[in-house]
C-alpha cells in the first residue's frame, strides 16, 4: 500500500507524523521549520486522506496501524519516533503497542481512543420524531458530518476503546493537550497520562490544533522530549 508523504531534514532516529481525521500531510507543516535541522521528518497521509488511496480492506483503526507499520518497514527508516494528533494519536498508539521495538518514543497530541458518552443516544427516544433531524444535526460531531465516503468506517472507529492498549504502552510517551480544546476534553489527557506507565503530560494554551496555533512551543516540547 502506497502512502503519500512529505519529507524534510536530516538526523536519526527520524520522526514520523500522523495527522488526524479529515486532515492530511500538511497538517503538521507549521512544526517543520523548528525541527527539520534536528531530525529527518516524515509527514504521512493515512489511507483515504489527501492523496493516499483507501483500500477496501481498511475497516478499523488496527488496519490503519498495520498500513503505517508496513510503510515504516518498506521505507527502512526504523526505529522512529511517532507523533500523532487526534485520530492520528490513536493510530500512533496502536503502532507503538504492536511494534515496541521499532518505536523509540511516542508523542500524542490530544489523541482519541477513549469514547465519550453521546448525549444523542441517551435522549433520542424522548425527542418527537419531527424535530429529531434538527436536534441531531447539532449533536453529531463535525467529523461525522464531514466523513463522506468514510462515514461507515467512522462509525466503527468511534466505538473503539483504547484504554487497555494505553495501559500496555512501553515506549516513553509525551502527551500534549490544549487547555481550550473543545473537541476532546483536556480531562482525557489526564486519564491517558495515568494509563500509560512511562508518560508525561503537558497542558498548554491552545485548542485542538494547538501545534498549529503555537508551533514553536510545541516543537520545543517535542525536541526536549526526544533529545533526553
N, CA and C atoms as a LAMMPS dump frame, in Angstrom:
ITEM: TIMESTEP
0
ITEM: NUMBER OF ATOMS
684
ITEM: BOX BOUNDS ff ff ff
-5.0000000000000000e+02 5.0000000000000000e+02
-5.0000000000000000e+02 5.0000000000000000e+02
-5.0000000000000000e+02 5.0000000000000000e+02
ITEM: ATOMS id mol type element x y z
1 1 1 N 0.845 -1.194 0
2 1 2 C 0 0 0
3 1 3 C 0.888 1.255 0
4 2 1 N 0.632 2.153 -0.93
5 2 2 C 1.419 3.374 -1.027
6 2 3 C 0.768 4.49 -0.201
7 3 1 N 1.569 5.144 0.628
8 3 2 C 1.106 6.292 1.391
9 3 3 C 1.808 7.542 0.895
10 4 1 N 1.045 8.582 0.647
11 4 2 C 1.651 9.853 0.267
12 4 3 C 2.305 10.478 1.499
13 5 1 N 3.407 11.199 1.282
14 5 2 C 4.092 11.806 2.419
15 5 3 C 4.959 12.983 1.972
16 6 1 N 5.302 13.835 2.936
17 6 2 C 6.271 14.905 2.75
18 6 3 C 7.502 14.558 3.572
19 7 1 N 8.661 14.985 3.111
20 7 2 C 9.929 14.624 3.753
21 7 3 C 10.797 15.861 3.92
22 8 1 N 11.368 16.017 5.11
23 8 2 C 12.2 17.188 5.393
24 8 3 C 13.387 16.786 6.269
25 9 1 N 14.486 17.521 6.127
26 9 2 C 15.564 17.471 7.097
27 9 3 C 16.416 16.225 7.107
28 10 1 N 17.268 16.151 8.136
29 10 2 C 18.188 15.039 8.343
30 10 3 C 18.278 14.745 9.825
31 11 1 N 18.777 13.561 10.155
32 11 2 C 19.002 13.2 11.549
33 11 3 C 18.222 11.971 11.957
34 12 1 N 18.832 11.149 12.813
35 12 2 C 18.204 9.917 13.29
36 12 3 C 18.076 9.941 14.805
37 13 1 N 17.085 9.155 15.339
38 13 2 C 16.014 8.488 14.591
39 13 3 C 15.024 9.489 14.018
40 14 1 N 14.467 9.171 12.86
41 14 2 C 13.517 10.112 12.241
42 14 3 C 12.234 10.238 13.05
43 15 1 N 11.477 11.291 12.756
44 15 2 C 10.166 11.498 13.373
45 15 3 C 9.104 11.34 12.295
46 16 1 N 8.122 10.51 12.564
47 16 2 C 7.009 10.295 11.637
48 16 3 C 5.749 10.886 12.255
49 17 1 N 5.103 11.788 11.522
50 17 2 C 3.912 12.486 11.986
51 17 3 C 2.662 11.876 11.346
52 18 1 N 1.643 11.619 12.173
53 18 2 C 0.389 11.04 11.689
54 18 3 C -0.751 12.012 11.992
55 19 1 N -1.381 12.517 10.958
56 19 2 C -2.423 13.546 11.089
57 19 3 C -3.726 12.977 11.637
58 20 1 N -4.65 13.883 11.97
59 20 2 C -5.954 13.496 12.492
60 20 3 C -6.985 13.269 11.401
61 21 1 N -8.197 12.94 11.836
62 21 2 C -9.314 12.673 10.915
63 21 3 C -9.621 13.922 10.089
64 22 1 N -9.878 13.71 8.8
65 22 2 C -10.19 14.775 7.851
66 22 3 C -9.017 15.733 7.618
67 23 1 N -7.805 15.354 8.032
68 23 2 C -6.625 16.165 7.788
69 23 3 C -5.743 15.474 6.748
70 24 1 N -4.58 16.041 6.473
71 24 2 C -3.652 15.419 5.526
72 24 3 C -2.224 15.713 5.957
73 25 1 N -1.253 15.422 5.091
74 25 2 C 0.155 15.533 5.473
75 25 3 C 0.59 16.967 5.744
76 26 1 N -0.207 17.944 5.297
77 26 2 C 0.16 19.341 5.539
78 26 3 C -0.219 19.822 6.942
79 27 1 N -0.949 18.996 7.658
80 27 2 C -1.41 19.39 8.992
81 27 3 C -0.261 19.804 9.9
82 28 1 N 0.867 19.086 9.811
83 28 2 C 1.982 19.327 10.717
84 28 3 C 3.058 20.265 10.16
85 29 1 N 2.848 20.826 8.984
86 29 2 C 3.902 21.664 8.399
87 29 3 C 4.311 22.864 9.26
88 30 1 N 3.433 23.425 10.126
89 30 2 C 3.896 24.529 10.977
90 30 3 C 5.044 24.146 11.913
91 31 1 N 5.199 22.849 12.191
92 31 2 C 6.277 22.409 13.085
93 31 3 C 7.608 22.232 12.366
94 32 1 N 7.554 22.071 11.054
95 32 2 C 8.756 21.727 10.284
96 32 3 C 9.9 22.727 10.462
97 33 1 N 9.685 24.047 10.38
98 33 2 C 10.811 24.986 10.499
99 33 3 C 11.569 24.881 11.819
100 34 1 N 10.925 24.346 12.846
101 34 2 C 11.548 24.283 14.169
102 34 3 C 12.207 22.937 14.459
103 35 1 N 12.001 21.937 13.566
104 35 2 C 12.511 20.595 13.856
105 35 3 C 13.391 19.995 12.768
106 36 1 N 13.316 20.524 11.535
107 36 2 C 13.961 19.819 10.426
108 36 3 C 15.486 19.823 10.508
109 37 1 N 16.062 20.734 11.283
110 37 2 C 17.52 20.751 11.419
111 37 3 C 18.012 19.721 12.432
112 38 1 N 17.082 19.166 13.201
113 38 2 C 17.459 18.206 14.241
114 38 3 C 17.223 16.757 13.83
115 39 1 N 16.154 16.523 13.083
116 39 2 C 15.78 15.155 12.716
117 39 3 C 15.195 15.101 11.308
118 40 1 N 15.281 13.926 10.712
119 40 2 C 14.546 13.659 9.483
120 40 3 C 13.064 13.603 9.827
121 41 1 N 12.231 14.289 9.05
122 41 2 C 10.802 14.36 9.324
123 41 3 C 10.014 13.746 8.172
124 42 1 N 9.061 12.887 8.508
125 42 2 C 8.145 12.325 7.521
126 42 3 C 6.726 12.672 7.948
127 43 1 N 5.999 13.372 7.084
128 43 2 C 4.604 13.73 7.336
129 43 3 C 3.756 12.877 6.409
130 44 1 N 3.151 11.821 6.951
131 44 2 C 2.461 10.854 6.097
132 44 3 C 0.97 11.147 6.022
133 45 1 N 0.333 10.576 4.992
134 45 2 C -1.121 10.656 4.846
135 45 3 C -1.704 9.267 5.003
136 46 1 N -2.641 9.136 5.917
137 46 2 C -3.298 7.853 6.131
138 46 3 C -4.137 7.465 4.913
139 47 1 N -4.368 6.172 4.717
140 47 2 C -5.204 5.723 3.597
141 47 3 C -6.57 6.4 3.6
142 48 1 N -6.964 6.91 2.438
143 48 2 C -8.263 7.566 2.305
144 48 3 C -8.239 9.053 2.55
145 49 1 N -7.062 9.593 2.911
146 49 2 C -6.934 11.027 3.17
147 49 3 C -5.876 11.61 2.233
148 50 1 N -6.071 12.883 1.865
149 50 2 C -5.109 13.507 0.96
150 50 3 C -5.01 12.726 -0.34
151 51 1 N -3.783 12.355 -0.696
152 51 2 C -3.546 11.636 -1.942
153 51 3 C -3.303 10.14 -1.731
154 52 1 N -3.481 9.657 -0.506
155 52 2 C -3.317 8.227 -0.238
156 52 3 C -4.617 7.489 -0.551
157 53 1 N -4.51 6.389 -1.275
158 53 2 C -5.687 5.621 -1.652
159 53 3 C -6.266 4.881 -0.446
160 54 1 N -7.56 4.562 -0.521
161 54 2 C -8.241 3.82 0.535
162 54 3 C -8.578 2.418 0.033
163 55 1 N -7.805 1.398 0.44
164 55 2 C -8.133 0.021 0.047
165 55 3 C -9.417 -0.444 0.732
166 56 1 N -10.117 -1.37 0.132
167 56 2 C -11.363 -1.871 0.696
168 56 3 C -11.131 -2.593 2.018
169 57 1 N -9.928 -3.115 2.235
170 57 2 C -9.665 -3.912 3.442
171 57 3 C -9.527 -3.051 4.701
172 58 1 N -9.478 -1.72 4.556
173 58 2 C -9.408 -0.851 5.74
174 58 3 C -10.791 -0.738 6.363
175 59 1 N -10.946 -1.316 7.57
176 59 2 C -12.255 -1.262 8.224
177 59 3 C -12.161 -0.899 9.699
178 60 1 N -10.945 -0.673 10.206
179 60 2 C -10.784 -0.352 11.623
180 60 3 C -9.473 0.386 11.822
181 61 1 N -9.266 0.884 13.035
182 61 2 C -8.012 1.572 13.357
183 61 3 C -6.824 0.613 13.314
184 62 1 N -7.058 -0.646 13.637
185 62 2 C -5.97 -1.635 13.572
186 62 3 C -5.467 -1.797 12.148
187 63 1 N -6.375 -1.706 11.177
188 63 2 C -5.959 -1.781 9.771
189 63 3 C -5.095 -0.58 9.403
190 64 1 N -5.464 0.598 9.9
191 64 2 C -4.644 1.786 9.667
192 64 3 C -3.263 1.618 10.294
193 65 1 N -3.217 1.072 11.503
194 65 2 C -1.938 0.863 12.179
195 65 3 C -1.05 -0.101 11.397
196 66 1 N -1.654 -1.14 10.826
197 66 2 C -0.881 -2.079 10.011
198 66 3 C -0.335 -1.39 8.763
199 67 1 N -1.141 -0.526 8.165
200 67 2 C -0.691 0.204 6.98
201 67 3 C 0.52 1.07 7.303
202 68 1 N 0.501 1.726 8.47
203 68 2 C 1.641 2.553 8.885
204 68 3 C 2.853 1.675 9.162
205 69 1 N 2.657 0.564 9.841
206 69 2 C 3.773 -0.349 10.127
207 69 3 C 4.445 -0.821 8.841
208 70 1 N 3.649 -1.276 7.878
209 70 2 C 4.215 -1.768 6.619
210 70 3 C 4.941 -0.66 5.872
211 71 1 N 4.413 0.558 5.959
212 71 2 C 5.085 1.683 5.312
213 71 3 C 6.444 1.933 5.968
214 72 1 N 6.5 1.906 7.29
215 72 2 C 7.766 2.109 8.007
216 72 3 C 8.796 1.061 7.609
217 73 1 N 8.365 -0.195 7.536
218 73 2 C 9.29 -1.272 7.196
219 73 3 C 9.739 -1.18 5.734
220 74 1 N 8.797 -0.804 4.866
221 74 2 C 9.136 -0.676 3.445
222 74 3 C 10.14 0.443 3.215
223 75 1 N 9.973 1.554 3.949
224 75 2 C 10.891 2.689 3.807
225 75 3 C 12.229 2.443 4.503
226 76 1 N 12.299 1.417 5.343
227 76 2 C 13.528 1.052 6.07
228 76 3 C 14.06 2.231 6.892
229 77 1 N 13.164 2.846 7.655
230 77 2 C 13.57 4.022 8.438
231 77 3 C 13.463 3.775 9.946
232 78 1 N 13.143 2.558 10.335
233 78 2 C 13.027 2.254 11.764
234 78 3 C 14.411 2.116 12.402
235 79 1 N 14.53 2.397 13.715
236 79 2 C 13.473 2.82 14.639
237 79 3 C 13.105 4.293 14.435
238 80 1 N 11.903 4.656 14.882
239 80 2 C 11.403 6.018 14.688
240 80 3 C 10.723 6.53 15.952
241 81 1 N 10.577 7.849 16.012
242 81 2 C 9.679 8.492 16.971
243 81 3 C 8.373 8.761 16.246
244 82 1 N 7.258 8.431 16.878
245 82 2 C 5.951 8.68 16.282
246 82 3 C 5.274 9.86 16.968
247 83 1 N 4.702 10.754 16.148
248 83 2 C 3.89 11.855 16.654
249 83 3 C 2.514 11.729 16.009
250 84 1 N 1.473 11.675 16.83
251 84 2 C 0.125 11.561 16.29
252 84 3 C -0.814 12.572 16.913
253 85 1 N -1.668 13.156 16.09
254 85 2 C -2.65 14.126 16.571
255 85 3 C -4.055 13.555 16.43
256 86 1 N -4.85 13.656 17.495
257 86 2 C -6.247 13.264 17.478
258 86 3 C -6.379 11.807 17.015
259 87 1 N -7.076 11.558 15.889
260 87 2 C -7.183 10.178 15.42
261 87 3 C -5.806 9.609 15.073
262 88 1 N -4.924 10.456 14.587
263 88 2 C -3.558 10.006 14.32
264 88 3 C -2.844 9.564 15.587
265 89 1 N -3.233 10.163 16.732
266 89 2 C -2.681 9.731 18.008
267 89 3 C -3.134 8.326 18.356
268 90 1 N -4.382 8.015 18.029
269 90 2 C -4.873 6.654 18.243
270 90 3 C -4.072 5.658 17.4
271 91 1 N -3.84 6.012 16.134
272 91 2 C -3.089 5.123 15.252
273 91 3 C -1.65 4.967 15.743
274 92 1 N -1.031 6.068 16.145
275 92 2 C 0.335 6.011 16.659
276 92 3 C 0.419 5.11 17.889
277 93 1 N -0.594 5.191 18.751
278 93 2 C -0.635 4.35 19.945
279 93 3 C -0.698 2.876 19.57
280 94 1 N -1.528 2.533 18.604
281 94 2 C -1.645 1.145 18.168
282 94 3 C -0.345 0.639 17.548
283 95 1 N 0.297 1.479 16.759
284 95 2 C 1.576 1.079 16.145
285 95 3 C 2.62 0.829 17.234
286 96 1 N 2.683 1.728 18.22
287 96 2 C 3.659 1.579 19.306
288 96 3 C 3.375 0.335 20.141
289 97 1 N 2.106 0.049 20.359
290 97 2 C 1.722 -1.128 21.141
291 97 3 C 2.094 -2.415 20.411
292 98 1 N 1.829 -2.451 19.115
293 98 2 C 2.065 -3.662 18.334
294 98 3 C 3.534 -3.853 17.969
295 99 1 N 4.313 -2.751 17.972
296 99 2 C 5.7 -2.822 17.496
297 99 3 C 6.642 -2.038 18.407
298 100 1 N 6.737 -2.394 19.676
299 100 2 C 7.528 -1.59 20.624
300 100 3 C 9.009 -1.487 20.292
301 101 1 N 9.55 -2.466 19.56
302 101 2 C 10.984 -2.47 19.265
303 101 3 C 11.375 -1.442 18.206
304 102 1 N 10.406 -0.967 17.426
305 102 2 C 10.766 -0.03 16.354
306 102 3 C 10.298 1.397 16.654
307 103 1 N 9.658 1.603 17.817
308 103 2 C 9.193 2.94 18.196
309 103 3 C 9.996 3.392 19.412
310 104 1 N 10.897 4.339 19.201
311 104 2 C 11.759 4.787 20.297
312 104 3 C 10.998 5.634 21.308
313 105 1 N 10.174 6.569 20.796
314 105 2 C 9.366 7.42 21.661
315 105 3 C 8.042 7.714 20.978
316 106 1 N 7.051 8.037 21.81
317 106 2 C 5.699 8.281 21.325
318 106 3 C 5.231 9.645 21.825
319 107 1 N 4.72 10.472 20.906
320 107 2 C 4.215 11.797 21.262
321 107 3 C 2.777 11.897 20.782
322 108 1 N 1.877 12.109 21.716
323 108 2 C 0.445 12.138 21.419
324 108 3 C -0.117 13.526 21.69
325 109 1 N -0.679 14.145 20.656
326 109 2 C -1.279 15.469 20.788
327 109 3 C -2.796 15.315 20.734
328 110 1 N -3.439 15.496 21.889
329 110 2 C -4.902 15.336 22.008
330 110 3 C -5.395 14.086 21.295
331 111 1 N -4.869 12.916 21.663
332 111 2 C -5.268 11.695 20.961
333 111 3 C -6.685 11.256 21.297
334 112 1 N -7.34 10.631 20.334
335 112 2 C -8.632 9.999 20.607
336 112 3 C -8.362 8.58 21.111
337 113 1 N -9.432 7.853 21.422
338 113 2 C -9.239 6.479 21.887
339 113 3 C -10.019 6.146 23.14
340 114 1 N -10.578 7.172 23.797
341 114 2 C -11.461 6.931 24.937
342 114 3 C -12.839 7.47 24.569
343 115 1 N -13.785 6.588 24.294
344 115 2 C -15.12 7.052 23.884
345 115 3 C -15.767 7.896 24.971
346 116 1 N -16.395 8.996 24.548
347 116 2 C -17.125 9.853 25.483
348 116 3 C -18.615 9.594 25.334
349 117 1 N -19.393 9.694 26.429
350 117 2 C -20.838 9.466 26.339
351 117 3 C -21.478 10.397 25.322
352 118 1 N -22.375 9.851 24.513
353 118 2 C -23.062 10.641 23.496
354 118 3 C -24.461 11.027 23.98
355 119 1 N -24.698 12.322 24.133
356 119 2 C -25.985 12.813 24.624
357 119 3 C -27.128 12.346 23.721
358 120 1 N -26.849 12.327 22.416
359 120 2 C -27.896 11.958 21.464
360 120 3 C -28.487 10.586 21.763
361 121 1 N -27.648 9.596 22.022
362 121 2 C -28.144 8.242 22.237
363 121 3 C -28.914 8.109 23.547
364 122 1 N -28.622 8.981 24.499
365 122 2 C -29.334 8.936 25.769
366 122 3 C -30.757 9.476 25.655
367 123 1 N -30.928 10.483 24.802
368 123 2 C -32.192 11.203 24.803
369 123 3 C -32.992 11.104 23.508
370 124 1 N -32.504 10.392 22.496
371 124 2 C -33.19 10.417 21.21
372 124 3 C -34.611 9.843 21.27
373 125 1 N -34.837 8.872 22.174
374 125 2 C -36.171 8.286 22.261
375 125 3 C -37.18 9.252 22.884
376 126 1 N -36.69 10.289 23.566
377 126 2 C -37.579 11.256 24.208
378 126 3 C -37.939 12.415 23.291
379 127 1 N -37.26 12.505 22.143
380 127 2 C -37.45 13.638 21.247
381 127 3 C -38.504 13.3 20.196
382 128 1 N -39.502 14.121 20
383 128 2 C -40.526 13.865 18.97
384 128 3 C -39.878 13.711 17.599
385 129 1 N -40.398 12.778 16.832
386 129 2 C -39.817 12.448 15.527
387 129 3 C -39.645 13.655 14.608
388 130 1 N -40.612 14.564 14.494
389 130 2 C -40.465 15.683 13.535
390 130 3 C -39.246 16.565 13.784
391 131 1 N -38.77 16.623 15.032
392 131 2 C -37.631 17.522 15.291
393 131 3 C -36.327 16.762 15.547
394 132 1 N -36.357 15.421 15.424
395 132 2 C -35.14 14.645 15.669
396 132 3 C -34.004 15.044 14.729
397 133 1 N -34.361 15.218 13.452
398 133 2 C -33.323 15.528 12.475
399 133 3 C -32.633 16.847 12.786
400 134 1 N -33.411 17.841 13.198
401 134 2 C -32.849 19.155 13.517
402 134 3 C -31.947 19.066 14.743
403 135 1 N -32.44 18.406 15.798
404 135 2 C -31.66 18.292 17.031
405 135 3 C -30.391 17.498 16.79
406 136 1 N -30.511 16.406 16.044
407 136 2 C -29.354 15.541 15.792
408 136 3 C -28.242 16.296 15.074
409 137 1 N -28.614 17.199 14.177
410 137 2 C -27.6 17.946 13.425
411 137 3 C -26.728 18.8 14.333
412 138 1 N -27.245 19.174 15.497
413 138 2 C -26.475 19.975 16.441
414 138 3 C -25.601 19.116 17.35
415 139 1 N -25.966 17.831 17.497
416 139 2 C -25.283 16.987 18.463
417 139 3 C -24.21 16.095 17.858
418 140 1 N -24.344 15.714 16.587
419 140 2 C -23.325 14.849 15.991
420 140 3 C -22.062 15.653 15.735
421 141 1 N -20.94 14.963 15.706
422 141 2 C -19.648 15.639 15.609
423 141 3 C -19.387 16.182 14.209
424 142 1 N -18.475 17.14 14.151
425 142 2 C -18.042 17.695 12.865
426 142 3 C -17.44 16.604 11.992
427 143 1 N -16.659 15.7 12.595
428 143 2 C -16.021 14.626 11.836
429 143 3 C -17.056 13.712 11.199
430 144 1 N -18.132 13.429 11.93
431 144 2 C -19.188 12.574 11.376
432 144 3 C -19.863 13.258 10.196
433 145 1 N -20.176 14.542 10.361
434 145 2 C -20.844 15.277 9.297
435 145 3 C -20.003 15.321 8.026
436 146 1 N -18.686 15.431 8.189
437 146 2 C -17.801 15.609 7.042
438 146 3 C -17.149 14.316 6.575
439 147 1 N -17.578 13.177 7.11
440 147 2 C -16.89 11.914 6.819
441 147 3 C -17.059 11.459 5.371
442 148 1 N -18.183 11.819 4.733
443 148 2 C -18.384 11.446 3.335
444 148 3 C -18.303 9.947 3.122
445 149 1 N -17.47 9.516 2.174
446 149 2 C -17.353 8.088 1.851
447 149 3 C -16.741 7.281 2.989
448 150 1 N -16.134 7.979 3.961
449 150 2 C -15.528 7.287 5.101
450 150 3 C -16.498 7.143 6.278
451 151 1 N -17.751 7.541 6.099
452 151 2 C -18.693 7.51 7.231
453 151 3 C -18.897 6.103 7.794
454 152 1 N -19.041 5.048 6.957
455 152 2 C -19.162 3.693 7.534
456 152 3 C -17.951 3.328 8.39
457 153 1 N -16.764 3.708 7.939
458 153 2 C -15.549 3.456 8.72
459 153 3 C -15.558 4.271 10.005
460 154 1 N -15.992 5.521 9.905
461 154 2 C -16.031 6.395 11.079
462 154 3 C -16.946 5.81 12.161
463 155 1 N -18.072 5.227 11.744
464 155 2 C -18.99 4.628 12.708
465 155 3 C -18.322 3.494 13.482
466 156 1 N -17.401 2.8 12.83
467 156 2 C -16.68 1.714 13.512
468 156 3 C -15.644 2.258 14.488
469 157 1 N -14.867 3.237 14.048
470 157 2 C -13.719 3.649 14.853
471 157 3 C -14.115 4.441 16.096
472 158 1 N -15.269 5.133 16.054
473 158 2 C -15.649 5.912 17.232
474 158 3 C -16.038 5.016 18.401
475 159 1 N -16.312 3.752 18.138
476 159 2 C -16.682 2.819 19.201
477 159 3 C -15.453 2.18 19.856
478 160 1 N -14.296 2.343 19.251
479 160 2 C -13.096 1.671 19.755
480 160 3 C -12.617 2.305 21.067
481 161 1 N -12.281 1.458 22.009
482 161 2 C -11.809 1.914 23.318
483 161 3 C -10.369 1.446 23.506
484 162 1 N -9.436 2.391 23.548
485 162 2 C -8.018 2.054 23.641
486 162 3 C -7.472 2.039 25.066
487 163 1 N -8.328 2.158 26.056
488 163 2 C -7.815 2.19 27.427
489 163 3 C -6.942 0.982 27.769
490 164 1 N -7.339 -0.244 27.394
491 164 2 C -6.454 -1.381 27.682
492 164 3 C -5.117 -1.294 26.933
493 165 1 N -5.145 -0.677 25.744
494 165 2 C -3.92 -0.535 24.951
495 165 3 C -3.01 0.527 25.559
496 166 1 N -3.578 1.66 25.942
497 166 2 C -2.775 2.713 26.573
498 166 3 C -2.017 2.166 27.775
499 167 1 N -2.643 1.294 28.526
500 167 2 C -2.032 0.754 29.745
501 167 3 C -0.855 -0.178 29.458
502 168 1 N -0.72 -0.607 28.192
503 168 2 C 0.347 -1.549 27.84
504 168 3 C 1.448 -0.932 26.992
505 169 1 N 1.4 0.384 26.811
506 169 2 C 2.437 1.052 26.011
507 169 3 C 3.773 1.005 26.75
508 170 1 N 4.817 0.613 26.033
509 170 2 C 6.141 0.501 26.638
510 170 3 C 7.059 1.671 26.271
511 171 1 N 6.765 2.353 25.185
512 171 2 C 7.612 3.458 24.739
513 171 3 C 7.441 4.662 25.657
514 172 1 N 8.526 5.384 25.969
515 172 2 C 8.374 6.659 26.685
516 172 3 C 7.426 7.567 25.898
517 173 1 N 6.477 8.177 26.594
518 173 2 C 5.401 8.883 25.908
519 173 3 C 5.207 10.289 26.466
520 174 1 N 5.036 11.24 25.551
521 174 2 C 4.683 12.61 25.897
522 174 3 C 3.264 12.869 25.406
523 175 1 N 2.385 13.289 26.318
524 175 2 C 1.009 13.63 25.964
525 175 3 C 0.863 15.149 26.047
526 176 1 N 0.402 15.761 24.953
527 176 2 C 0.229 17.218 24.886
528 176 3 C -1.235 17.53 24.646
529 177 1 N -1.771 18.507 25.405
530 177 2 C -3.189 18.857 25.241
531 177 3 C -3.367 20.366 25.358
532 178 1 N -4.228 20.919 24.518
533 178 2 C -4.58 22.328 24.616
534 178 3 C -5.658 22.524 25.666
535 179 1 N -5.44 23.443 26.584
536 179 2 C -6.402 23.609 27.68
537 179 3 C -7.747 24.163 27.205
538 180 1 N -7.774 24.766 25.983
539 180 2 C -9.04 25.263 25.429
540 180 3 C -9.616 24.318 24.375
541 181 1 N -9.162 23.081 24.366
542 181 2 C -9.657 22.098 23.402
543 181 3 C -11.136 21.816 23.678
544 182 1 N -12.001 22.129 22.702
545 182 2 C -13.426 21.847 22.873
546 182 3 C -13.899 20.691 22.011
547 183 1 N -12.958 19.959 21.422
548 183 2 C -13.301 18.757 20.658
549 183 3 C -13.049 17.497 21.478
550 184 1 N -11.91 17.461 22.162
551 184 2 C -11.598 16.385 23.096
552 184 3 C -11.171 17.03 24.409
553 185 1 N -11.892 16.728 25.455
554 185 2 C -11.665 17.385 26.743
555 185 3 C -10.251 17.151 27.28
556 186 1 N -9.616 18.196 27.804
557 186 2 C -8.305 18.033 28.439
558 186 3 C -8.31 17.018 29.582
559 187 1 N -9.488 16.763 30.163
560 187 2 C -9.584 15.734 31.207
561 187 3 C -9.159 14.367 30.673
562 188 1 N -9.39 14.147 29.381
563 188 2 C -8.967 12.889 28.774
564 188 3 C -7.449 12.767 28.776
565 189 1 N -6.769 13.909 28.683
566 189 2 C -5.309 13.894 28.723
567 189 3 C -4.797 13.34 30.039
568 190 1 N -5.418 13.746 31.123
569 190 2 C -5.036 13.234 32.437
570 190 3 C -5.32 11.74 32.532
571 191 1 N -6.451 11.319 31.988
572 191 2 C -6.795 9.894 32.001
573 191 3 C -5.778 9.065 31.237
574 192 1 N -5.403 9.532 30.056
575 192 2 C -4.444 8.797 29.232
576 192 3 C -3.074 8.79 29.886
577 193 1 N -2.685 9.925 30.446
578 193 2 C -1.406 10.012 31.162
579 193 3 C -1.358 9.006 32.309
580 194 1 N -2.433 8.859 33.036
581 194 2 C -2.476 7.912 34.146
582 194 3 C -2.419 6.468 33.657
583 195 1 N -2.934 6.223 32.464
584 195 2 C -2.935 4.864 31.918
585 195 3 C -1.569 4.437 31.387
586 196 1 N -0.861 5.344 30.734
587 196 2 C 0.435 4.994 30.122
588 196 3 C 1.521 5.031 31.19
589 197 1 N 2.187 3.912 31.442
590 197 2 C 3.141 3.823 32.56
591 197 3 C 4.258 4.868 32.545
592 198 1 N 4.951 4.991 31.44
593 198 2 C 6.112 5.882 31.364
594 198 3 C 5.76 7.103 30.527
595 199 1 N 4.882 7.963 31.09
596 199 2 C 4.391 9.094 30.307
597 199 3 C 4.495 10.4 31.069
598 200 1 N 4.454 11.494 30.294
599 200 2 C 4.458 12.834 30.84
600 200 3 C 3.339 13.621 30.174
601 201 1 N 2.661 14.471 30.93
602 201 2 C 1.546 15.254 30.387
603 201 3 C 1.889 16.729 30.411
604 202 1 N 1.645 17.39 29.281
605 202 2 C 1.833 18.835 29.171
606 202 3 C 0.514 19.463 28.716
607 203 1 N -0.113 20.253 29.581
608 203 2 C -1.312 21.011 29.222
609 203 3 C -0.873 22.431 28.891
610 204 1 N -1.125 22.863 27.668
611 204 2 C -0.635 24.165 27.218
612 204 3 C -1.798 25.003 26.688
613 205 1 N -1.563 26.269 26.511
614 205 2 C -2.585 27.164 25.988
615 205 3 C -2.857 26.831 24.52
616 206 1 N -4.138 26.692 24.176
617 206 2 C -4.483 26.403 22.793
618 206 3 C -5.672 25.48 22.681
619 207 1 N -6.142 25.266 21.443
620 207 2 C -7.305 24.426 21.208
621 207 3 C -6.89 23.043 20.712
622 208 1 N -7.78 22.382 19.971
623 208 2 C -7.498 21.023 19.495
624 208 3 C -6.312 20.987 18.537
625 209 1 N -6.061 22.1 17.864
626 209 2 C -4.936 22.185 16.928
627 209 3 C -3.837 23.07 17.516
628 210 1 N -3.476 22.792 18.732
629 210 2 C -2.517 23.615 19.464
630 210 3 C -1.161 23.694 18.758
631 211 1 N -0.781 22.655 18.033
632 211 2 C 0.508 22.647 17.338
633 211 3 C 0.503 23.583 16.132
634 212 1 N -0.675 23.959 15.655
635 212 2 C -0.761 24.955 14.596
636 212 3 C -0.857 26.364 15.171
637 213 1 N -1.462 26.49 16.327
638 213 2 C -1.569 27.789 16.996
639 213 3 C -0.224 28.244 17.564
640 214 1 N 0.468 27.308 18.206
641 214 2 C 1.726 27.617 18.892
642 214 3 C 2.816 26.633 18.474
643 215 1 N 3.199 26.655 17.187
644 215 2 C 4.133 25.643 16.693
645 215 3 C 5.5 25.657 17.365
646 216 1 N 6.017 26.842 17.678
647 216 2 C 7.339 26.888 18.295
648 216 3 C 7.311 26.261 19.689
649 217 1 N 6.29 26.557 20.465
650 217 2 C 6.181 25.984 21.809
651 217 3 C 6.065 24.469 21.749
652 218 1 N 5.224 23.966 20.85
653 218 2 C 5.038 22.515 20.743
654 218 3 C 6.296 21.853 20.206
655 219 1 N 6.962 22.498 19.243
656 219 2 C 8.209 21.945 18.708
657 219 3 C 9.269 21.868 19.795
658 220 1 N 9.316 22.85 20.678
659 220 2 C 10.285 22.815 21.775
660 220 3 C 9.98 21.667 22.738
661 221 1 N 8.702 21.43 23.012
662 221 2 C 8.329 20.303 23.861
663 221 3 C 8.767 18.989 23.225
664 222 1 N 8.53 18.874 21.925
665 222 2 C 8.925 17.66 21.198
666 222 3 C 10.443 17.492 21.226
667 223 1 N 11.164 18.559 20.903
668 223 2 C 12.631 18.49 20.837
669 223 3 C 13.225 18.12 22.199
670 224 1 N 12.746 18.753 23.245
671 224 2 C 13.269 18.45 24.582
672 224 3 C 13.006 17.009 24.972
673 225 1 N 11.856 16.505 24.572
674 225 2 C 11.493 15.127 24.928
675 225 3 C 12.332 14.108 24.159
676 226 1 N 12.501 14.315 22.849
677 226 2 C 13.219 13.31 22.062
678 226 3 C 14.731 13.368 22.281
679 227 1 N 15.228 14.503 22.79
680 227 2 C 16.675 14.638 22.981
681 227 3 C 17.139 14.237 24.384
682 228 1 N 16.218 13.823 25.222
683 228 2 C 16.591 13.392 26.572
684 228 3 C 17.386 12.106 26.527
